[in-house]
Amino acid sequence: MRNIVFSLVLLSILTSCIKDYFDFDKLSNHVDWNPNMAAPAVHSKLTLRDLLQDYDVQHLFVEDTSHFLYLIYNKQVFSLPAAQYVQIPNQSLSQSFSANDFTSQGFPATSPVIVNKTIQYTLQIQLPTDAIDSMIFKSGNFQLNFNSSFNHTGLLTVTFPTIRKNGLPYSKTVNINTSNGFNYSNTFNDLVDYQFTTPTSNQLVCEVSLALTNAGNPVQPTDQAQVNMSFTDLNYKLIYGYFGNRVIPVQEDTVNVEIFNNALNGQLYFMDPKIRFNLYNSFGVPLGATFTDFKIYSSSDQSYHSYSIPSQYNPLVVNAPTIPGDFRMTNIQLDTNNFPVIRDIIYNNPRYFYLKTAAMMNPPSTSQYNFLTDTSRFSVNLEVELPLWGRSTKWVLQDTAEFDFSEYYKDSTVDLNNIEYVRFNINMLNAMPTEAGVQLYFTDSLYHVIDSMFTPQNMEIIQSGIINGYGKVIQPTRKNTLVTYTGNRLAGLVDVKKILIRGYVNTYNHGNTNVRFYSDNYLDVKLGVQVQAKINTQTDLGK
């Protein structure tokens, strides 16, 4: 639904009728003795429910158990995934072995000799306040470089006891199979699903073991072996710890309130409008949300208007889930009780609502243990709810339709000069709480007005149904309208290419009484056409 449903459907019905009955091939060109022909054109009874099924392709309308209608517009925007904000830097660690490490144990006379060393490595972190306690790797590379000047064979073993998978530690071995020095380099990308845990935040333990076997060569005092290791391109599936006060920006949320798209003038007044901010957090981290900009774009004055969110909601602590993969939702509802200016906002024909939001991790007064998944996000859903309870005053809607008048008679044998008039009889039975006038302007291709359909006296073709004190229609109202188009005026429309359709809509009592719309409100339209031909010299207009 792009506009007020009753007026748009009315306009579409009238337009289709006019197009259909300006098709002169559907009129007999044989006058006989009675040059006056009349026929029913359209009979259509449509409830608001019918209209919604046809026009509400975006499912904007909601119906409650009493059939009362709500119009709801919403738009959701997301932050980037958590992995874009909390990242694991590359890690580099090394260990060396000297000749003394082995000769002190009697090597090479004693063989083999094993030297074990342990590295207590402090992780490189993104922010000084970051504390990583555990994580499950999604991907990453481990690079191992080993250089030895010992002229002996042996075995190098590198083990990370706090990085485990299926109960086994992450470990690599290198077979030293030459006795005249040894160089080795390799990169492994097999960290997926390994879990890193540490009893002390940001600490990684690495056990390096080098075993040498006597190959019959001496050990020089300058002999040594060097182990260089690095973890690069680390990505996590799940990570636990504390992640400081990072700021999580969210792109601007924009909601198009389409009911105001084609508004030219007049006002809609809603009695109980609501604006909701629905904040979804799948970060396992409390967030402090700040609404940095809230404004509307008005169709009335075609300008922006900024408003302040009530201070009790800005900033706002957004709760965090306690289970990975879960989310928590925090809601704000602005209504006539806590945000009285809301009626003025809606009265200003707000075609667009804009909301800009930012969030900060771990705001003051929160202490929840942090976790993140690689897909964790923060999102904001801006929702505008307009219960169809209120009134409209001098509400003007406009649309255009293609209507090439020449297409309706170019292949016809009818001479337009032999048509005295075409008369439309519009019979409306209205069980909606609205009254409306309609004008159709016939224009050329450049929108220059050539003629109009209705006179000022018969523009109001709908009278509102009778309502009770609750604003609900309890009795329909009937209105008959006659529109006569003379033959001379028909002939003057040869240059018509478009129809400009303008609706003038009030609710009951000229927009001075609040009304309610229900899905079983209806509009019953009967339209008949009568053609009066002239009798000249022949009874066959085609001769």
C-alpha positions as CSV (number, residue, x, y, z in Angstrom):
1,M,0.0,0.0,0.0
2,R,1.6,3.2,-1.1
3,N,-1.1,5.6,0.0
4,I,-4.4,5.7,1.8
5,V,-6.0,2.5,0.6
6,F,-9.5,3.7,0.0
7,S,-8.6,6.6,-2.1
8,L,-6.1,4.8,-4.3
9,V,-8.4,2.0,-5.1
10,L,-11.2,4.5,-5.9
11,L,-8.8,6.3,-8.2
12,S,-7.8,3.1,-9.9
13,I,-11.4,2.0,-10.4
14,L,-12.4,5.2,-12.0
15,T,-9.3,5.3,-14.2
16,S,-9.9,1.8,-15.5
17,C,-13.6,2.5,-16.1
18,I,-12.8,5.7,-18.1
19,K,-10.2,3.8,-20.2
20,D,-12.6,1.0,-20.8
21,Y,-15.6,3.1,-21.8
22,F,-13.7,5.6,-23.9
23,D,-13.1,2.5,-26.2
24,F,-15.5,3.4,-28.9
25,D,-15.2,0.0,-30.7
26,K,-17.3,-1.3,-27.8
27,L,-20.1,1.0,-28.8
28,S,-22.4,0.0,-31.7
29,N,-22.1,2.2,-34.7
30,H,-25.7,1.3,-35.8
31,V,-28.1,3.9,-34.4
32,D,-31.3,2.1,-35.2
33,W,-34.3,4.2,-34.1
34,N,-33.1,4.8,-30.6
35,P,-29.9,6.7,-30.5
36,N,-29.6,6.4,-26.7
37,M,-27.6,3.4,-25.3
38,A,-27.0,2.6,-21.7
39,A,-25.2,-0.2,-20.0
40,P,-23.8,-1.1,-16.6
41,A,-20.1,-0.7,-16.5
42,V,-18.7,-1.8,-13.2
43,H,-20.0,-3.2,-10.0
44,S,-17.4,-3.9,-7.4
45,K,-17.7,-4.4,-3.7
46,L,-14.3,-4.4,-1.9
47,T,-13.5,-4.7,1.8
48,L,-10.4,-3.2,3.2
49,R,-9.2,-6.8,3.6
50,D,-9.6,-7.4,-0.1
51,L,-7.7,-4.3,-0.9
52,L,-4.9,-5.2,1.4
53,Q,-4.5,-8.6,-0.2
54,D,-4.2,-7.0,-3.6
55,Y,-2.0,-4.0,-2.7
56,D,-0.2,-4.8,0.5
57,V,2.6,-6.7,-1.2
58,Q,5.1,-5.8,1.5
59,H,2.7,-7.0,4.3
60,L,2.7,-3.6,6.1
61,F,-0.7,-4.0,7.6
62,V,-1.4,-5.9,10.7
63,E,-5.0,-6.9,11.8
64,D,-5.9,-7.7,15.4
65,T,-8.6,-10.0,16.6
66,S,-11.2,-7.2,16.4
67,H,-10.2,-6.6,12.7
68,F,-8.7,-3.2,13.6
69,L,-5.8,-2.3,11.4
70,Y,-2.2,-1.2,12.1
71,L,0.2,0.1,9.6
72,I,3.8,-0.9,10.4
73,Y,7.0,0.2,8.6
74,N,10.4,-1.1,9.6
75,K,14.0,-1.4,8.5
76,Q,16.8,-3.3,10.1
77,V,20.5,-2.5,9.8
78,F,23.5,-4.4,11.0
79,S,27.0,-3.9,12.3
80,L,29.9,-5.7,10.8
81,P,30.5,-9.2,12.3
82,A,32.5,-9.3,15.6
83,A,35.6,-10.7,13.8
84,Q,35.9,-7.2,12.1
85,Y,36.3,-5.5,15.5
86,V,38.1,-8.0,17.7
87,Q,41.0,-9.5,15.8
88,I,43.9,-11.7,16.8
89,P,47.3,-10.2,15.7
90,N,50.0,-12.4,14.3
91,Q,52.1,-14.1,17.0
92,S,55.9,-14.8,16.7
93,L,58.0,-16.7,19.2
94,S,61.5,-18.3,19.1
95,Q,63.8,-20.6,20.9
96,S,67.6,-21.3,20.5
97,F,69.8,-24.2,21.5
98,S,73.6,-23.8,22.2
99,A,76.5,-26.2,22.0
100,N,76.7,-26.0,25.8
101,D,73.1,-27.3,26.1
102,F,74.3,-30.6,24.8
103,T,78.0,-30.9,25.8
104,S,77.0,-30.2,29.4
105,Q,75.2,-33.6,29.2
106,G,78.2,-35.4,27.8
107,F,77.3,-35.2,24.1
108,P,78.5,-36.4,21.7
109,A,80.0,-39.2,23.9
110,T,76.6,-39.7,25.4
111,S,74.1,-40.1,22.6
112,P,71.4,-39.4,22.1
113,V,70.9,-36.3,24.2
114,I,67.5,-34.5,24.6
115,V,67.2,-30.9,25.6
116,N,63.8,-29.6,26.6
117,K,62.9,-26.0,26.8
118,T,59.6,-24.2,27.6
119,I,58.5,-20.8,26.3
120,Q,56.1,-18.7,28.4
121,Y,54.8,-16.4,25.6
122,T,52.7,-13.4,26.2
123,L,50.2,-12.9,23.3
124,Q,50.3,-9.8,21.2
125,I,46.8,-8.2,21.6
126,Q,44.9,-5.6,19.7
127,L,44.1,-3.3,22.6
128,P,46.0,-3.0,25.9
129,T,42.8,-3.9,27.8
130,D,42.2,-7.1,25.8
131,A,42.4,-10.4,27.8
132,I,42.1,-13.6,25.9
133,D,41.3,-16.7,28.0
134,S,40.3,-19.2,25.3
135,M,39.3,-19.5,21.7
136,I,38.3,-22.1,19.0
137,F,40.2,-21.5,15.8
138,K,38.3,-21.1,12.6
139,S,41.4,-20.8,10.5
140,G,45.0,-19.8,10.7
141,N,48.6,-20.6,9.7
142,F,51.5,-22.0,11.8
143,Q,54.9,-21.4,10.3
144,L,57.9,-23.3,11.6
145,N,61.5,-22.4,10.6
146,F,64.5,-24.4,12.0
147,N,68.2,-23.9,11.3
148,S,71.0,-26.0,12.9
149,S,74.8,-25.9,12.5
150,F,75.2,-29.1,14.5
151,N,76.7,-31.8,12.3
152,H,74.5,-34.5,13.8
153,T,71.1,-36.1,13.1
154,G,68.2,-35.8,15.4
155,L,64.6,-34.9,16.0
156,L,62.9,-31.5,16.7
157,T,59.5,-31.5,18.5
158,V,57.4,-28.4,19.0
159,T,54.3,-28.8,21.2
160,F,51.6,-26.4,22.4
161,P,50.0,-28.1,25.4
162,T,47.2,-25.5,25.7
163,I,46.1,-25.8,22.1
164,R,44.3,-29.0,21.8
165,K,41.9,-30.9,19.5
166,N,40.2,-34.2,20.4
167,G,42.3,-34.3,23.6
168,L,45.6,-34.1,21.7
169,P,47.9,-31.1,21.8
170,Y,49.0,-29.2,18.6
171,S,52.4,-30.6,17.8
172,K,55.0,-30.7,15.0
173,T,58.1,-32.8,14.5
174,V,61.0,-32.3,12.2
175,N,63.3,-35.2,11.4
176,I,66.9,-34.0,11.1
177,N,68.3,-36.5,8.6
178,T,71.6,-34.9,7.6
179,S,74.8,-34.5,9.6
180,N,76.3,-31.5,7.9
181,G,73.9,-28.8,9.1
182,F,70.2,-28.6,8.6
183,N,67.6,-26.0,7.4
184,Y,63.9,-26.5,7.5
185,S,60.8,-24.3,6.7
186,N,57.2,-25.1,6.4
187,T,53.7,-23.5,6.8
188,F,50.8,-25.5,8.1
189,N,47.1,-24.4,7.8
190,D,45.6,-27.0,10.0
191,L,44.5,-25.0,13.1
192,V,40.7,-25.3,12.3
193,D,38.7,-26.5,15.4
194,Y,41.8,-26.5,17.7
195,Q,40.9,-24.9,21.1
196,F,43.3,-22.7,22.9
197,T,42.8,-22.3,26.7
198,T,45.0,-20.8,29.3
199,P,44.6,-20.4,33.1
200,T,46.3,-16.9,32.8
201,S,44.9,-14.4,30.2
202,N,47.1,-13.8,27.1
203,Q,49.6,-16.6,28.0
204,L,50.7,-19.3,25.6
205,V,52.9,-22.2,26.5
206,C,55.2,-23.8,24.0
207,E,57.4,-26.8,24.7
208,V,60.4,-27.3,22.4
209,S,62.4,-30.5,22.4
210,L,65.6,-31.1,20.4
211,A,67.2,-34.5,20.4
212,L,70.7,-35.0,18.8
213,T,72.2,-38.3,17.8
214,N,76.0,-38.6,17.4
215,A,76.9,-38.8,13.7
216,G,80.7,-39.1,14.5
217,N,81.4,-35.4,14.2
218,P,82.7,-33.1,16.9
219,V,80.6,-30.3,18.5
220,Q,82.0,-26.9,18.0
221,P,81.6,-24.3,20.7
222,T,79.8,-22.0,18.2
223,D,77.3,-24.7,17.1
224,Q,73.7,-23.7,17.7
225,A,70.1,-24.4,16.6
226,Q,67.4,-21.8,16.1
227,V,63.6,-22.4,16.1
228,N,61.4,-19.6,14.8
229,M,57.6,-20.0,14.9
230,S,54.7,-17.8,14.0
231,F,50.9,-17.9,14.0
232,T,49.4,-15.7,11.2
233,D,46.0,-14.9,9.8
234,L,44.2,-16.2,12.9
235,N,40.5,-16.3,12.9
236,Y,38.2,-17.6,15.6
237,K,34.9,-19.3,15.7
238,L,34.5,-18.5,19.4
239,I,36.6,-16.5,21.8
240,Y,36.3,-15.8,25.6
241,G,37.9,-13.1,27.7
242,Y,37.5,-9.3,28.0
243,F,37.5,-7.0,25.0
244,G,37.6,-3.5,26.4
245,N,35.6,-0.5,25.2
246,R,35.5,-0.9,21.4
247,V,33.1,1.3,19.5
248,I,30.7,-0.6,17.2
249,P,29.3,1.7,14.5
250,V,26.0,0.9,12.7
251,Q,25.1,2.3,9.4
252,E,22.2,4.8,9.3
253,D,18.8,3.2,9.5
254,T,16.2,4.7,7.1
255,V,12.5,3.9,7.1
256,N,10.3,5.1,4.3
257,V,6.8,5.7,5.6
258,E,5.2,5.3,2.2
259,I,1.8,6.5,3.2
260,F,3.3,10.0,2.9
261,N,5.1,9.5,-0.4
262,N,2.5,11.2,-2.6
263,A,1.1,13.7,-0.2
264,L,0.8,17.1,-1.7
265,N,-1.1,18.9,1.0
266,G,-3.3,18.3,4.1
267,Q,-2.5,16.4,7.2
268,L,-3.0,13.0,8.7
269,Y,-3.4,12.9,12.5
270,F,-2.8,9.6,14.3
271,M,-4.0,9.3,17.8
272,D,-1.7,6.6,19.0
273,P,1.5,6.5,16.9
274,K,4.5,4.5,18.1
275,I,8.2,4.5,17.2
276,R,10.2,1.5,18.3
277,F,13.9,0.9,18.4
278,N,14.5,-2.9,18.6
279,L,18.2,-3.6,19.4
280,Y,19.5,-7.1,18.8
281,N,22.8,-8.2,20.4
282,S,24.5,-11.5,19.6
283,F,27.8,-10.2,21.0
284,G,28.4,-12.0,24.3
285,V,29.3,-8.5,25.5
286,P,27.1,-5.8,27.0
287,L,26.8,-2.8,24.8
288,G,26.1,0.8,25.5
289,A,24.0,2.1,22.7
290,T,23.9,5.8,21.8
291,F,21.5,7.3,19.4
292,T,23.6,10.0,17.8
293,D,21.1,11.4,15.2
294,F,17.3,11.0,14.9
295,K,15.4,13.0,12.3
296,I,12.6,12.9,9.8
297,Y,12.2,14.2,6.3
298,S,8.8,16.0,5.9
299,S,6.7,15.8,2.8
300,S,4.9,18.9,3.9
301,D,7.8,21.4,3.8
302,Q,10.4,19.1,2.1
303,S,13.0,19.6,4.8
304,Y,14.7,17.7,7.7
305,H,13.7,18.0,11.3
306,S,15.8,16.7,14.1
307,Y,14.6,15.4,17.5
308,S,16.2,14.3,20.7
309,I,15.6,10.8,22.1
310,P,14.4,11.0,25.7
311,S,17.4,11.0,28.1
312,Q,16.3,7.9,29.9
313,Y,16.9,5.9,26.8
314,N,20.1,7.6,25.5
315,P,22.5,6.1,26.2
316,L,21.0,2.6,26.7
317,V,22.6,-0.6,28.0
318,V,21.9,-3.4,25.6
319,N,21.8,-6.8,27.3
320,A,24.1,-9.6,26.1
321,P,23.5,-13.3,25.6
322,T,25.1,-15.8,27.9
323,I,25.2,-18.7,25.4
324,P,27.1,-18.5,22.1
325,G,24.8,-18.4,19.1
326,D,22.0,-16.8,21.2
327,F,21.0,-13.1,21.1
328,R,19.3,-10.6,23.4
329,M,16.8,-8.0,22.3
330,T,16.3,-4.7,24.1
331,N,13.3,-2.5,23.1
332,I,12.5,1.1,23.3
333,Q,9.0,2.3,22.5
334,L,8.3,6.0,22.1
335,D,4.6,6.9,22.3
336,T,2.3,9.7,23.4
337,N,3.1,9.0,27.1
338,N,6.9,9.2,27.1
339,F,7.4,11.2,23.9
340,P,4.5,13.7,23.5
341,V,6.1,15.3,20.4
342,I,5.4,12.1,18.5
343,R,2.0,13.3,17.3
344,D,3.6,16.5,15.9
345,I,6.2,14.3,14.2
346,I,3.5,12.2,12.4
347,Y,1.4,15.3,11.7
348,N,4.4,16.7,9.8
349,N,4.0,14.0,7.1
350,P,7.3,12.2,7.8
351,R,8.2,10.5,4.5
352,Y,11.5,9.2,6.0
353,F,12.7,8.4,9.5
354,Y,16.5,8.4,10.0
355,L,18.3,6.9,13.0
356,K,22.0,6.7,13.5
357,T,23.4,4.5,16.3
358,A,26.7,3.6,17.8
359,A,27.5,1.1,20.5
360,M,30.4,0.7,22.9
361,M,31.5,-2.7,24.4
362,N,31.4,-3.1,28.2
363,P,29.9,0.3,29.2
364,P,30.2,1.4,32.8
365,S,28.3,-0.5,35.4
366,T,28.5,-3.8,33.4
367,S,30.6,-6.8,34.4
368,Q,29.5,-9.7,32.3
369,Y,32.2,-12.1,31.2
370,N,32.8,-11.6,27.4
371,F,32.6,-13.9,24.5
372,L,32.3,-13.5,20.8
373,T,31.5,-15.7,17.8
374,D,32.8,-14.9,14.4
375,T,29.2,-14.1,13.3
376,S,28.2,-12.0,16.3
377,R,26.5,-8.8,15.3
378,F,24.7,-5.8,16.7
379,S,21.6,-4.7,14.8
380,V,19.0,-2.0,15.1
381,N,15.4,-2.3,13.8
382,L,13.6,1.0,13.5
383,E,9.9,0.5,13.4
384,V,7.1,3.0,12.9
385,E,3.6,1.8,13.9
386,L,0.5,3.8,12.9
387,P,-2.7,2.4,14.3
388,L,-5.4,3.5,11.9
389,W,-7.1,5.6,14.5
390,G,-7.2,9.3,13.9
391,R,-8.4,11.8,11.3
392,S,-7.3,13.4,8.0
393,T,-7.9,16.9,6.9
394,K,-7.7,18.1,3.3
395,W,-5.4,15.2,2.5
396,V,-4.4,15.5,-1.1
397,L,-3.0,12.6,-3.1
398,Q,-1.8,12.6,-6.6
399,D,-0.7,10.0,-9.2
400,T,-0.5,9.8,-12.9
401,A,-1.5,7.2,-15.5
402,E,-0.8,6.7,-19.2
403,F,-3.9,7.4,-21.2
404,D,-3.4,8.0,-25.0
405,F,-6.9,9.0,-26.0
406,S,-6.3,8.4,-29.7
407,E,-5.7,4.7,-29.0
408,Y,-9.4,4.3,-28.1
409,Y,-10.9,5.5,-31.4
410,K,-8.2,5.3,-34.1
411,D,-9.5,2.0,-35.5
412,S,-13.1,2.8,-34.9
413,T,-15.7,3.7,-37.4
414,V,-17.3,6.1,-35.0
415,D,-17.2,9.8,-35.9
416,L,-16.7,11.7,-32.6
417,N,-18.8,14.5,-34.0
418,N,-21.8,12.1,-34.0
419,I,-21.6,11.6,-30.3
420,E,-23.8,14.0,-28.4
421,Y,-22.6,13.0,-24.9
422,V,-21.2,10.1,-22.8
423,R,-22.7,10.1,-19.3
424,F,-21.2,8.2,-16.3
425,N,-23.4,7.3,-13.4
426,I,-21.3,6.6,-10.3
427,N,-23.2,5.0,-7.4
428,M,-21.2,4.7,-4.1
429,L,-22.2,2.8,-1.0
430,N,-19.5,3.6,1.5
431,A,-18.9,1.8,4.8
432,M,-15.6,3.4,5.4
433,P,-15.1,6.5,7.7
434,T,-13.9,8.7,4.8
435,E,-15.3,11.3,2.4
436,A,-13.4,12.0,-0.7
437,G,-13.4,14.2,-3.8
438,V,-11.6,13.2,-7.0
439,Q,-10.4,15.1,-10.0
440,L,-8.9,13.7,-13.2
441,Y,-6.9,16.1,-15.4
442,F,-6.3,15.1,-19.0
443,T,-2.9,16.3,-20.2
444,D,-0.7,16.1,-23.1
445,S,2.7,14.4,-23.1
446,L,4.3,17.4,-21.3
447,Y,1.6,17.4,-18.6
448,H,-0.2,20.5,-19.9
449,V,-3.8,20.2,-18.8
450,I,-6.3,20.0,-21.6
451,D,-9.5,19.3,-19.7
452,S,-10.7,17.9,-16.4
453,M,-13.3,15.2,-15.7
454,F,-15.4,16.6,-12.9
455,T,-16.9,20.0,-12.2
456,P,-16.4,21.5,-8.7
457,Q,-20.0,20.7,-7.9
458,N,-19.6,16.9,-8.4
459,M,-16.0,16.3,-7.3
460,E,-17.1,14.9,-3.9
461,I,-18.2,11.4,-5.0
462,I,-17.9,9.7,-1.6
463,Q,-19.6,10.5,1.6
464,S,-18.4,8.9,4.8
465,G,-20.2,6.1,6.5
466,I,-22.0,6.9,9.8
467,I,-19.8,6.2,12.9
468,N,-20.4,5.6,16.5
469,G,-18.8,7.3,19.5
470,Y,-15.8,4.8,19.2
471,G,-15.1,6.0,15.7
472,K,-16.3,2.8,14.0
473,V,-18.6,2.8,11.0
474,I,-22.0,1.4,12.0
475,Q,-24.0,2.3,8.8
476,P,-22.9,2.9,5.2
477,T,-23.8,6.0,3.2
478,R,-24.9,6.1,-0.4
479,K,-24.0,8.8,-2.9
480,N,-24.9,9.1,-6.6
481,T,-22.8,11.2,-9.0
482,L,-23.5,12.0,-12.7
483,V,-20.7,13.1,-15.0
484,T,-21.6,14.1,-18.5
485,Y,-19.0,14.4,-21.3
486,T,-20.2,16.0,-24.5
487,G,-19.2,15.1,-27.9
488,N,-17.5,18.4,-28.5
489,R,-15.4,17.8,-25.4
490,L,-14.6,14.3,-26.5
491,A,-13.3,15.5,-29.8
492,G,-11.1,18.0,-28.0
493,L,-9.2,15.3,-26.3
494,V,-7.3,14.0,-29.3
495,D,-4.0,15.2,-27.9
496,V,-4.5,13.6,-24.5
497,K,-1.6,11.3,-23.5
498,K,-1.8,11.1,-19.7
499,I,-4.2,11.4,-16.8
500,L,-3.3,13.3,-13.7
501,I,-5.4,11.8,-10.8
502,R,-5.9,13.9,-7.7
503,G,-7.8,12.8,-4.6
504,Y,-9.0,15.1,-1.9
505,V,-9.7,13.1,1.3
506,N,-11.1,13.9,4.7
507,T,-12.2,11.5,7.3
508,Y,-15.7,11.7,8.8
509,N,-17.2,15.1,9.6
510,H,-14.7,17.0,7.4
511,G,-11.8,15.6,9.4
512,N,-13.0,16.9,12.7
513,T,-13.7,13.5,14.3
514,N,-11.4,10.7,15.1
515,V,-12.2,7.4,13.3
516,R,-11.0,3.8,13.2
517,F,-10.4,1.6,10.2
518,Y,-11.2,-2.1,10.2
519,S,-10.5,-4.7,7.7
520,D,-14.3,-5.3,7.1
521,N,-14.9,-1.7,6.1
522,Y,-16.0,-1.7,2.5
523,L,-16.8,0.4,-0.6
524,D,-19.5,-0.7,-3.0
525,V,-19.0,0.9,-6.4
526,K,-21.5,0.8,-9.3
527,L,-20.6,2.7,-12.5
528,G,-22.8,2.8,-15.6
529,V,-22.3,4.5,-18.9
530,Q,-24.9,6.1,-21.2
531,V,-24.1,7.2,-24.8
532,Q,-26.3,9.6,-26.7
533,A,-25.7,9.7,-30.5
534,K,-26.9,12.4,-32.9
535,I,-29.2,11.5,-35.8
536,N,-27.9,13.2,-39.0
537,T,-28.6,12.0,-42.5
538,Q,-27.9,8.3,-42.0
539,T,-28.7,5.7,-39.4
540,D,-25.4,3.9,-40.0
541,L,-22.6,6.1,-38.5
542,G,-20.1,4.2,-40.5
543,K,-21.5,5.2,-44.0
